[in-house]
Amino acid sequence: MNLSPAAMQLAACTAITMGAAGLYLGARNQRWLSRPLPGLWSGVAGAALLLLGVLLWSQVVQLSTAIFAALVLIMLLFIVFPALGALRTFTRNAP
């Protein structure tokens, strides 16, 4: 690919965010949708997007750095996604 390093990092962050969202939306206890997505397909798609994000990031930085950064971003997203779901539930039930 002939993308700039900044564009490659943005694409990696986007792929990781979409992958984590796919994994979250396939979970039974997710709070964004009224029903979770089919678990198998959202898990496969989410894992593929996470792997794609790590591979894209490894084109710009070392593989160990890409894995570490991806794991940090995933941890952050798995904290933010349930918090956003709780905020959505709270604002819906507010009088």
N, C-alpha and C positions, 0 to 999 in steps of 0.2 A: 504494500500500500504506500501511496505517496501522500500521506497526511502529515501535517506538522505535529510536533510533539504535543502541543497544547490540544489540538483536535483529537489526537489519539487518546490522551488522558480523559478528555470529555466523553469520548465514545466508550471508554472503559468504565467510567463512573456511571454513565447512563445504562450500560448493559448490566452492571452489578446492581444498580437500583431496581431495574425492571426484573431481574432475577430474584432479588430478595422480595419484591412485591408479589411475584408469582408464587413463591414459597409461602408467604404470609397469607395470601388469599386462598390457598389450598388447605389451610389449617382449619380444623373444626371450630376453634374458638376465636376466629378473626371477627372483627366488629365493623368492617367496611361494607360488606355485602349482606343481604338478607340470608343468602345461602352460600356456603363456600364453593369455590370452583372444584371440579373433579380433581381429587388429590393426586392421582397418578400422573395425569398430563400436566398439571400445573407444577408438580415436583420435577418432572423431566425437563420441562421448558425452563423452569427456574434454575435448575442445576446447569443446564446448557448455557444459559445466559451468564451465570456466574463464572463458568469456565471460560467463556468468550471474553468476559471482562478481564480476567487474569491474563489471558493470552494477549489481549490488546495492550494491557499495561506492561507486560513483559517486553514489548517491542520498544518501550521508552526507557524503562529502568531494568535493573536486574530482576531475575525471577523471584528471589527471596524477598526483595523489596515489594514486588507486585503482589505476592501472596500475603505479606504482612499488611499492606495497605488495603487489600481487598477484605481481609478479615476484620480490620478496624472499621471499615465502611459498613460491612454487614452487621457488626455488633451495634453500631450507631443506628442503623436502619431498623433493626429488630427491637430497639428501644423506642424509636420515634413512631413506628407504625402502630403499635398498640396504644400509644399515648394519643395519637390522632384519632383512632377509633373510639377511645374513651371520651375524648373531647366532643366528637360527633354525637355520641350517645347522650352526653351531658347536655349539649345545646338543644337536642331534640326534645328532651324531657323537661327542659326549663319552662317555668310558667310564663 
